Amino acid sequence: MNGFADYIKTELGEEKYALFKKGLLTAGLNEAAVPNPSQTIVFGEKTTESNAWWLDLLKPNGAYLDDLAESRHGNPKSLPRIGFSNAAMADGSVASLPFGKSTCPENIWAVLAAVAH
């Protein structure tokens, strides 16, 4: 699940972001806060090894990438960087995204356009 960390930290502030990181934030994200709902992931696939309950784009050194299963489907084990993953977008649509396309060239886990990976 997208944690919308970029929005929380930028729009709600450091205090709310600290609560978010502890799993204690009770504030929600208004639908109108997502400027491009057809290109914003709400639910995506995570690696089997990940124990993250939500994706935090602001983990240090891009560590959130280790939580993503970007090639869960159509991936022969000998070729780990091909394949695709499925994602539910904020507008209710579903997308099958080739490896790497959820984060590059534009990070569609981000709500705010300025967040890089």
KOLROVEX-18197 format. One record per residue: residue number from 1; residue in one letter; y, x, z of N, C-alpha, C in turn. Coordinates in Angstrom, 2 decimals. Atoms other than C-alpha are relative to their C-alpha. Layout:
BEGIN
<r seq="NUM" type="A" n_north="Y" n_east="X" n_up="Z" ca_north="Y" ca_east="X" ca_up="Z" c_north="Y" c_east="X" c_up="Z"/>
...
***
This chain:
BEGIN
<r seq="1" type="M" n_north="-1.18" n_east="0.85" n_up="0.00" ca_north="0.00" ca_east="0.00" ca_up="0.00" c_north="1.24" c_east="0.89" c_up="0.00"/>
<r seq="2" type="N" n_north="-1.24" n_east="-0.74" n_up="0.04" ca_north="3.45" ca_east="1.25" ca_up="-0.84" c_north="0.74" c_east="-0.19" c_up="1.32"/>
<r seq="3" type="G" n_north="-0.75" n_east="0.09" n_up="-1.25" ca_north="5.32" ca_east="2.05" ca_up="2.37" c_north="1.49" c_east="-0.15" c_up="-0.22"/>
<r seq="4" type="F" n_north="-1.42" n_east="0.11" n_up="0.34" ca_north="8.69" ca_east="1.96" ca_up="0.56" c_north="0.86" c_east="0.93" c_up="0.85"/>
<r seq="5" type="A" n_north="-0.68" n_east="-0.97" n_up="-0.88" ca_north="9.68" ca_east="5.04" ca_up="2.59" c_north="1.37" c_east="0.42" c_up="-0.54"/>
<r seq="6" type="D" n_north="-1.28" n_east="-0.40" n_up="0.58" ca_north="12.44" ca_east="6.00" ca_up="0.15" c_north="1.08" c_east="-1.03" c_up="0.31"/>
<r seq="7" type="Y" n_north="-0.95" n_east="1.07" n_up="-0.31" ca_north="14.13" ca_east="2.64" ca_up="0.64" c_north="0.31" c_east="-0.05" c_up="1.50"/>
<r seq="8" type="I" n_north="-0.19" n_east="0.10" n_up="-1.45" ca_north="13.60" ca_east="2.56" ca_up="4.40" c_north="0.92" c_east="1.11" c_up="0.50"/>
<r seq="9" type="K" n_north="-0.81" n_east="-1.12" n_up="-0.49" ca_north="15.06" ca_east="6.02" ca_up="5.00" c_north="1.43" c_east="-0.06" c_up="-0.52"/>
<r seq="10" type="T" n_north="-1.33" n_east="0.01" n_up="0.61" ca_north="17.97" ca_east="5.63" ca_up="2.58" c_north="0.83" c_east="-1.21" c_up="0.41"/>
<r seq="11" type="E" n_north="-0.75" n_east="1.24" n_up="-0.25" ca_north="18.95" ca_east="2.02" ca_up="3.20" c_north="0.01" c_east="-0.44" c_up="1.47"/>
<r seq="12" type="L" n_north="0.06" n_east="0.45" n_up="-1.40" ca_north="17.82" ca_east="1.40" ca_up="6.80" c_north="0.30" c_east="1.12" c_up="0.99"/>
<r seq="13" type="G" n_north="-0.40" n_east="-1.12" n_up="-0.83" ca_north="18.41" ca_east="4.90" ca_up="8.18" c_north="-1.14" c_east="0.75" c_up="0.67"/>
<r seq="14" type="E" n_north="0.97" n_east="-0.90" n_up="-0.64" ca_north="16.67" ca_east="7.69" ca_up="10.06" c_north="-0.76" c_east="-0.65" c_up="1.15"/>
<r seq="15" type="E" n_north="0.66" n_east="0.64" n_up="-1.16" ca_north="15.94" ca_east="5.61" ca_up="13.17" c_north="-1.12" c_east="-0.93" c_up="-0.45"/>
<r seq="16" type="K" n_north="1.03" n_east="0.92" n_up="0.51" ca_north="14.07" ca_east="2.95" ca_up="11.18" c_north="-1.12" c_east="0.79" c_up="-0.69"/>
<r seq="17" type="Y" n_north="1.02" n_east="-0.82" n_up="0.65" ca_north="12.30" ca_east="5.66" ca_up="9.16" c_north="-0.93" c_east="0.63" c_up="1.05"/>
<r seq="18" type="A" n_north="0.82" n_east="-0.56" n_up="-1.09" ca_north="11.11" ca_east="7.27" ca_up="12.42" c_north="-0.98" c_east="-1.06" c_up="0.52"/>
<r seq="19" type="L" n_north="0.88" n_east="1.10" n_up="-0.42" ca_north="9.71" ca_east="3.88" ca_up="13.49" c_north="-1.09" c_east="-0.25" c_up="-1.06"/>
<r seq="20" type="F" n_north="0.94" n_east="0.17" n_up="1.11" ca_north="8.08" ca_east="3.50" ca_up="10.07" c_north="-1.12" c_east="1.03" c_up="0.07"/>
<r seq="21" type="K" n_north="0.99" n_east="-1.07" n_up="-0.04" ca_north="6.32" ca_east="6.86" ca_up="10.39" c_north="-0.98" c_east="-0.18" c_up="1.15"/>
<r seq="22" type="K" n_north="0.89" n_east="0.27" n_up="-1.14" ca_north="4.87" ca_east="5.74" ca_up="13.74" c_north="-0.76" c_east="-1.32" c_up="-0.17"/>
<r seq="23" type="G" n_north="0.64" n_east="1.29" n_up="0.21" ca_north="3.76" ca_east="2.39" ca_up="12.30" c_north="0.59" c_east="-1.11" c_up="0.85"/>
<r seq="24" type="L" n_north="-0.63" n_east="0.96" n_up="-0.91" ca_north="6.23" ca_east="0.51" ca_up="14.51" c_north="1.15" c_east="-0.78" c_up="-0.61"/>
<r seq="25" type="L" n_north="-1.12" n_east="0.69" n_up="0.63" ca_north="8.80" ca_east="-0.74" ca_up="12.01" c_north="-0.35" c_east="-1.45" c_up="-0.25"/>
<r seq="26" type="T" n_north="0.25" n_east="1.43" n_up="0.19" ca_north="9.06" ca_east="-4.53" ca_up="12.01" c_north="0.87" c_east="-0.58" c_up="-1.11"/>
<r seq="27" type="A" n_north="-0.87" n_east="0.48" n_up="1.08" ca_north="11.74" ca_east="-4.82" ca_up="9.30" c_north="-0.80" c_east="-0.09" c_up="-1.29"/>
<r seq="28" type="G" n_north="0.65" n_east="0.15" n_up="1.29" ca_north="10.67" ca_east="-5.98" ca_up="5.86" c_north="0.90" c_east="0.44" c_up="-1.13"/>
<r seq="29" type="L" n_north="-0.74" n_east="-0.36" n_up="1.21" ca_north="11.78" ca_east="-5.22" ca_up="2.35" c_north="0.28" c_east="-1.27" c_up="-0.77"/>
<r seq="30" type="N" n_north="-0.39" n_east="1.17" n_up="0.75" ca_north="13.71" ca_east="-7.97" ca_up="0.61" c_north="-0.39" c_east="0.19" c_up="-1.46"/>
<r seq="31" type="E" n_north="0.41" n_east="-0.05" n_up="1.40" ca_north="12.39" ca_east="-8.77" ca_up="-2.86" c_north="1.13" c_east="0.50" c_up="-0.90"/>
<r seq="32" type="A" n_north="-1.15" n_east="-0.39" n_up="0.82" ca_north="15.89" ca_east="-8.26" ca_up="-4.28" c_north="0.30" c_east="1.50" c_up="0.10"/>
<r seq="33" type="A" n_north="-0.22" n_east="-1.44" n_up="-0.16" ca_north="15.82" ca_east="-4.64" ca_up="-3.04" c_north="-0.73" c_east="0.82" c_up="-1.06"/>
<r seq="34" type="V" n_north="0.77" n_east="-0.70" n_up="1.03" ca_north="13.40" ca_east="-3.73" ca_up="-5.85" c_north="0.65" c_east="-0.26" c_up="-1.35"/>
<r seq="35" type="P" n_north="-0.75" n_east="0.22" n_up="1.23" ca_north="15.56" ca_east="-3.24" ca_up="-8.95" c_north="-0.86" c_east="-0.12" c_up="-1.25"/>
<r seq="36" type="N" n_north="0.85" n_east="0.03" n_up="1.18" ca_north="12.64" ca_east="-2.82" ca_up="-11.38" c_north="-1.43" c_east="-0.40" c_up="0.41"/>
<r seq="37" type="P" n_north="1.29" n_east="0.41" n_up="-0.56" ca_north="9.71" ca_east="-4.90" ca_up="-10.08" c_north="-1.19" c_east="0.21" c_up="-0.93"/>
<r seq="38" type="S" n_north="1.14" n_east="-0.20" n_up="0.91" ca_north="7.58" ca_east="-4.52" ca_up="-13.22" c_north="-0.40" c_east="1.47" c_up="-0.08"/>
<r seq="39" type="Q" n_north="0.28" n_east="-1.44" n_up="-0.01" ca_north="7.72" ca_east="-0.73" ca_up="-12.75" c_north="0.01" c_east="0.57" c_up="1.40"/>
<r seq="40" type="T" n_north="0.08" n_east="-0.46" n_up="-1.38" ca_north="7.32" ca_east="-0.52" ca_up="-8.97" c_north="-1.34" c_east="-0.41" c_up="0.59"/>
<r seq="41" type="I" n_north="1.32" n_east="0.26" n_up="-0.56" ca_north="3.87" ca_east="-0.20" ca_up="-7.40" c_north="0.12" c_east="-0.54" c_up="1.42"/>
<r seq="42" type="V" n_north="0.11" n_east="0.53" n_up="-1.35" ca_north="3.15" ca_east="-2.34" ca_up="-4.34" c_north="-1.36" c_east="0.41" c_up="0.60"/>
<r seq="43" type="F" n_north="1.34" n_east="-0.40" n_up="-0.42" ca_north="-0.61" ca_east="-1.69" ca_up="-4.09" c_north="-0.59" c_east="0.91" c_up="-1.07"/>
<r seq="44" type="G" n_north="0.67" n_east="-0.92" n_up="0.92" ca_north="-2.46" ca_east="1.24" ca_up="-5.64" c_north="-1.26" c_east="0.53" c_up="0.65"/>
<r seq="45" type="E" n_north="1.27" n_east="-0.53" n_up="-0.51" ca_north="-5.69" ca_east="3.14" ca_up="-5.19" c_north="0.21" c_east="1.32" c_up="0.72"/>
<r seq="46" type="K" n_north="-0.10" n_east="-1.24" n_up="-0.76" ca_north="-6.11" ca_east="5.87" ca_up="-2.61" c_north="-1.33" c_east="0.73" c_up="-0.05"/>
<r seq="47" type="T" n_north="1.24" n_east="-0.77" n_up="-0.02" ca_north="-8.64" ca_east="8.64" ca_up="-2.32" c_north="-0.89" c_east="-0.48" c_up="1.13"/>
<r seq="48" type="T" n_north="0.97" n_east="0.40" n_up="-1.02" ca_north="-11.78" ca_east="7.96" ca_up="-0.33" c_north="0.26" c_east="0.75" c_up="1.30"/>
<r seq="49" type="E" n_north="-0.23" n_east="-0.84" n_up="-1.17" ca_north="-10.84" ca_east="10.80" ca_up="2.03" c_north="1.28" c_east="-0.35" c_up="0.77"/>
<r seq="50" type="S" n_north="-1.28" n_east="0.28" n_up="-0.63" ca_north="-7.36" ca_east="9.47" ca_up="2.79" c_north="-0.15" c_east="-1.01" c_up="1.14"/>
<r seq="51" type="N" n_north="-0.02" n_east="0.95" n_up="-1.10" ca_north="-6.83" ca_east="7.80" ca_up="6.14" c_north="1.37" c_east="-0.66" c_up="0.12"/>
<r seq="52" type="A" n_north="-1.34" n_east="0.61" n_up="0.00" ca_north="-3.29" ca_east="6.68" ca_up="5.23" c_north="-0.11" c_east="-1.50" c_up="-0.22"/>
<r seq="53" type="W" n_north="-0.05" n_east="1.45" n_up="0.16" ca_north="-2.59" ca_east="2.98" ca_up="5.63" c_north="1.06" c_east="-0.41" c_up="-1.01"/>
<r seq="54" type="W" n_north="-1.05" n_east="0.25" n_up="0.98" ca_north="0.51" ca_east="3.19" ca_up="3.42" c_north="0.41" c_east="1.33" c_up="-0.59"/>
<r seq="55" type="L" n_north="-0.45" n_east="-1.21" n_up="0.67" ca_north="1.99" ca_east="5.67" ca_up="1.00" c_north="1.41" c_east="0.34" c_up="0.47"/>
<r seq="56" type="D" n_north="-1.31" n_east="-0.48" n_up="-0.44" ca_north="4.86" ca_east="7.70" ca_up="2.41" c_north="0.46" c_east="1.07" c_up="-0.99"/>
<r seq="57" type="L" n_north="-0.52" n_east="-0.92" n_up="1.02" ca_north="6.69" ca_east="9.30" ca_up="-0.53" c_north="0.71" c_east="1.21" c_up="0.59"/>
<r seq="58" type="L" n_north="-0.81" n_east="-1.06" n_up="-0.58" ca_north="8.63" ca_east="11.47" ca_up="1.87" c_north="-0.81" c_east="0.98" c_up="0.85"/>
<r seq="59" type="K" n_north="0.81" n_east="-1.01" n_up="-0.68" ca_north="5.69" ca_east="13.42" ca_up="3.30" c_north="0.42" c_east="1.38" c_up="-0.50"/>
<r seq="60" type="P" n_north="-0.44" n_east="-1.34" n_up="0.40" ca_north="6.60" ca_east="17.13" ca_up="3.27" c_north="-0.86" c_east="0.59" c_up="-1.14"/>
<r seq="61" type="N" n_north="0.66" n_east="-0.73" n_up="1.08" ca_north="5.76" ca_east="19.18" ca_up="0.17" c_north="-0.85" c_east="-0.87" c_up="-0.93"/>
<r seq="62" type="G" n_north="0.73" n_east="0.89" n_up="0.90" ca_north="4.58" ca_east="16.18" ca_up="-1.84" c_north="-1.42" c_east="-0.32" c_up="0.45"/>
<r seq="63" type="A" n_north="1.35" n_east="0.23" n_up="-0.53" ca_north="1.55" ca_east="15.73" ca_up="0.44" c_north="-0.51" c_east="-1.41" c_up="-0.27"/>
<r seq="64" type="Y" n_north="0.44" n_east="1.36" n_up="0.31" ca_north="1.48" ca_east="12.02" ca_up="-0.43" c_north="-0.90" c_east="-0.02" c_up="-1.24"/>
<r seq="65" type="L" n_north="0.82" n_east="-0.04" n_up="1.21" ca_north="-0.10" ca_east="13.02" ca_up="-3.75" c_north="-1.48" c_east="0.13" c_up="0.33"/>
<r seq="66" type="D" n_north="1.39" n_east="-0.14" n_up="-0.43" ca_north="-3.28" ca_east="13.91" ca_up="-1.85" c_north="-0.62" c_east="-1.35" c_up="0.38"/>
<r seq="67" type="D" n_north="0.49" n_east="1.33" n_up="-0.37" ca_north="-3.56" ca_east="10.24" ca_up="-0.83" c_north="-0.31" c_east="-0.87" c_up="-1.22"/>
<r seq="68" type="L" n_north="0.16" n_east="0.82" n_up="1.20" ca_north="-3.49" ca_east="8.90" ca_up="-4.40" c_north="-1.31" c_east="0.31" c_up="-0.73"/>
<r seq="69" type="A" n_north="1.19" n_east="-0.14" n_up="0.85" ca_north="-6.66" ca_east="8.30" ca_up="-6.42" c_north="0.44" c_east="-0.33" c_up="-1.42"/>
<r seq="70" type="E" n_north="-0.59" n_east="0.26" n_up="1.32" ca_north="-5.06" ca_east="8.68" ca_up="-9.82" c_north="-1.01" c_east="0.00" c_up="-1.13"/>
<r seq="71" type="S" n_north="1.02" n_east="0.02" n_up="1.05" ca_north="-8.33" ca_east="8.99" ca_up="-11.72" c_north="-1.31" c_east="-0.57" c_up="0.53"/>
<r seq="72" type="R" n_north="1.18" n_east="0.61" n_up="-0.62" ca_north="-10.71" ca_east="6.71" ca_up="-9.84" c_north="-0.95" c_east="-0.60" c_up="-1.04"/>
<r seq="73" type="H" n_north="0.82" n_east="0.70" n_up="1.00" ca_north="-11.99" ca_east="4.95" ca_up="-13.00" c_north="-0.06" c_east="0.79" c_up="-1.31"/>
<r seq="74" type="G" n_north="0.16" n_east="-0.66" n_up="1.29" ca_north="-13.34" ca_east="6.27" ca_up="-16.29" c_north="0.10" c_east="1.50" c_up="0.09"/>
<r seq="75" type="N" n_north="-0.17" n_east="-1.42" n_up="-0.27" ca_north="-13.57" ca_east="9.75" ca_up="-14.84" c_north="-1.34" c_east="0.71" c_up="0.15"/>
<r seq="76" type="P" n_north="1.22" n_east="-0.80" n_up="-0.20" ca_north="-16.57" ca_east="11.95" ca_up="-15.56" c_north="0.25" c_east="1.07" c_up="1.06"/>
<r seq="77" type="K" n_north="-0.20" n_east="-0.94" n_up="-1.11" ca_north="-17.06" ca_east="14.17" ca_up="-12.52" c_north="0.37" c_east="1.40" c_up="-0.46"/>
<r seq="78" type="S" n_north="-0.33" n_east="-1.34" n_up="0.49" ca_north="-16.74" ca_east="17.29" ca_up="-14.68" c_north="1.45" c_east="0.11" c_up="-0.48"/>
<r seq="79" type="L" n_north="-1.39" n_east="-0.02" n_up="0.48" ca_north="-13.21" ca_east="16.29" ca_up="-15.76" c_north="0.89" c_east="-0.73" c_up="1.00"/>
<r seq="80" type="P" n_north="-0.69" n_east="0.72" n_up="-1.08" ca_north="-11.23" ca_east="15.48" ca_up="-12.58" c_north="1.43" c_east="-0.47" c_up="-0.31"/>
<r seq="81" type="R" n_north="-1.38" n_east="0.40" n_up="0.24" ca_north="-7.81" ca_east="15.05" ca_up="-14.18" c_north="0.15" c_east="-0.95" c_up="-1.18"/>
<r seq="82" type="I" n_north="-0.10" n_east="1.06" n_up="0.99" ca_north="-8.64" ca_east="12.32" ca_up="-16.63" c_north="-0.42" c_east="-1.28" c_up="0.71"/>
<r seq="83" type="G" n_north="0.34" n_east="1.27" n_up="-0.62" ca_north="-9.30" ca_east="8.68" ca_up="-15.98" c_north="1.27" c_east="-0.77" c_up="0.33"/>
<r seq="84" type="F" n_north="-1.14" n_east="0.86" n_up="-0.31" ca_north="-7.04" ca_east="6.00" ca_up="-14.57" c_north="-0.18" c_east="-0.65" c_up="1.36"/>
<r seq="85" type="S" n_north="0.05" n_east="0.78" n_up="-1.23" ca_north="-6.21" ca_east="3.97" ca_up="-11.50" c_north="0.70" c_east="-1.33" c_up="-0.26"/>
<r seq="86" type="N" n_north="-0.61" n_east="1.32" n_up="0.13" ca_north="-5.18" ca_east="0.36" ca_up="-11.06" c_north="1.08" c_east="-0.18" c_up="1.05"/>
<r seq="87" type="A" n_north="-1.12" n_east="0.24" n_up="-0.93" ca_north="-1.97" ca_east="-0.81" ca_up="-9.43" c_north="0.52" c_east="-1.42" c_up="-0.17"/>
<r seq="88" type="A" n_north="-0.67" n_east="1.29" n_up="0.02" ca_north="-0.39" ca_east="-4.12" ca_up="-8.50" c_north="1.49" c_east="0.27" c_up="0.13"/>
<r seq="89" type="M" n_north="-1.43" n_east="-0.24" n_up="0.06" ca_north="3.29" ca_east="-4.18" ca_up="-9.33" c_north="0.76" c_east="-1.08" c_up="0.78"/>
<r seq="90" type="A" n_north="-0.82" n_east="0.91" n_up="-0.81" ca_north="6.12" ca_east="-5.89" ca_up="-7.44" c_north="0.25" c_east="-1.34" c_up="-0.69"/>
<r seq="91" type="D" n_north="-0.20" n_east="1.27" n_up="0.70" ca_north="6.44" ca_east="-8.56" ca_up="-10.14" c_north="-1.28" c_east="-0.84" c_up="-0.08"/>
<r seq="92" type="G" n_north="1.26" n_east="0.73" n_up="0.00" ca_north="2.79" ca_east="-9.62" ca_up="-9.63" c_north="-0.95" c_east="0.43" c_up="-1.10"/>
<r seq="93" type="S" n_north="0.87" n_east="-0.47" n_up="1.07" ca_north="1.42" ca_east="-7.89" ca_up="-12.72" c_north="-0.91" c_east="1.12" c_up="0.52"/>
<r seq="94" type="V" n_north="0.93" n_east="-1.07" n_up="-0.32" ca_north="-1.42" ca_east="-5.36" ca_up="-12.67" c_north="0.03" c_east="0.99" c_up="-1.16"/>
<r seq="95" type="A" n_north="-0.02" n_east="-1.03" n_up="1.04" ca_north="-1.44" ca_east="-2.05" ca_up="-14.55" c_north="-1.13" c_east="0.99" c_up="0.22"/>
<r seq="96" type="S" n_north="0.94" n_east="-1.12" n_up="-0.03" ca_north="-4.08" ca_east="0.53" ca_up="-15.40" c_north="0.79" c_east="1.22" c_up="-0.46"/>
<r seq="97" type="L" n_north="-0.86" n_east="-1.15" n_up="0.25" ca_north="-2.30" ca_east="3.87" ca_up="-15.21" c_north="-0.82" c_east="1.26" c_up="-0.21"/>
<r seq="98" type="P" n_north="0.70" n_east="-1.27" n_up="0.21" ca_north="-3.63" ca_east="7.09" ca_up="-16.76" c_north="0.39" c_east="1.01" c_up="1.09"/>
<r seq="99" type="F" n_north="-0.25" n_east="-1.02" n_up="-1.02" ca_north="-3.88" ca_east="10.08" ca_up="-14.42" c_north="1.43" c_east="0.55" c_up="-0.11"/>
<r seq="100" type="G" n_north="-1.34" n_east="-0.59" n_up="-0.07" ca_north="-0.42" ca_east="11.26" ca_up="-13.34" c_north="1.14" c_east="-0.92" c_up="-0.37"/>
<r seq="101" type="K" n_north="-1.08" n_east="0.86" n_up="0.48" ca_north="1.55" ca_east="8.35" ca_up="-14.82" c_north="0.69" c_east="-0.81" c_up="1.09"/>
<r seq="102" type="S" n_north="-0.68" n_east="0.74" n_up="-1.08" ca_north="2.34" ca_east="6.74" ca_up="-11.46" c_north="1.08" c_east="0.86" c_up="0.65"/>
<r seq="103" type="T" n_north="-0.98" n_east="-0.91" n_up="-0.62" ca_north="4.36" ca_east="9.80" ca_up="-10.44" c_north="0.82" c_east="0.81" c_up="-0.99"/>
<r seq="104" type="C" n_north="-0.71" n_east="-0.85" n_up="0.97" ca_north="5.51" ca_east="11.49" ca_up="-13.65" c_north="-0.05" c_east="-0.65" c_up="-1.38"/>
<r seq="105" type="P" n_north="-1.29" n_east="-0.64" n_up="-0.22" ca_north="7.81" ca_east="11.43" ca_up="-15.56" c_north="0.90" c_east="-0.73" c_up="1.00"/>
<r seq="106" type="E" n_north="-0.76" n_east="0.75" n_up="-1.01" ca_north="9.13" ca_east="8.70" ca_up="-13.27" c_north="-0.98" c_east="-0.43" c_up="1.09"/>
<r seq="107" type="N" n_north="0.86" n_east="0.38" n_up="-1.12" ca_north="7.71" ca_east="8.02" ca_up="-9.82" c_north="0.13" c_east="-1.50" c_up="0.23"/>
<r seq="108" type="I" n_north="-0.10" n_east="1.46" n_up="-0.13" ca_north="6.94" ca_east="4.31" ca_up="-9.89" c_north="-0.51" c_east="-0.51" c_up="1.35"/>
<r seq="109" type="W" n_north="0.20" n_east="0.37" n_up="-1.40" ca_north="5.93" ca_east="4.36" ca_up="-6.22" c_north="1.35" c_east="-0.12" c_up="0.69"/>
<r seq="110" type="A" n_north="-1.34" n_east="-0.01" n_up="-0.60" ca_north="9.65" ca_east="4.84" ca_up="-5.51" c_north="0.72" c_east="-1.30" c_up="-0.32"/>
<r seq="111" type="V" n_north="-0.85" n_east="1.16" n_up="0.22" ca_north="11.96" ca_east="1.87" ca_up="-5.08" c_north="1.34" c_east="0.46" c_up="-0.57"/>
<r seq="112" type="L" n_north="-1.29" n_east="-0.54" n_up="0.42" ca_north="15.09" ca_east="3.97" ca_up="-5.53" c_north="-0.22" c_east="1.04" c_up="-1.09"/>
<r seq="113" type="A" n_north="0.18" n_east="-0.86" n_up="1.16" ca_north="15.49" ca_east="5.82" ca_up="-8.82" c_north="0.14" c_east="1.49" c_up="0.29"/>
<r seq="114" type="A" n_north="-0.29" n_east="-1.41" n_up="-0.26" ca_north="16.66" ca_east="9.08" ca_up="-7.23" c_north="-1.13" c_east="0.76" c_up="0.67"/>
<r seq="115" type="V" n_north="1.08" n_east="-0.69" n_up="-0.71" ca_north="13.36" ca_east="9.89" ca_up="-5.47" c_north="-0.89" c_east="0.71" c_up="-1.00"/>
<r seq="116" type="A" n_north="0.89" n_east="-0.80" n_up="0.86" ca_north="11.46" ca_east="12.70" ca_up="-7.16" c_north="-1.29" c_east="0.27" c_up="0.72"/>
<r seq="117" type="H" n_north="1.28" n_east="-0.33" n_up="-0.64" ca_north="7.91" ca_east="13.80" ca_up="-6.50" c_north="-0.13" c_east="1.48" c_up="0.26"/>
***
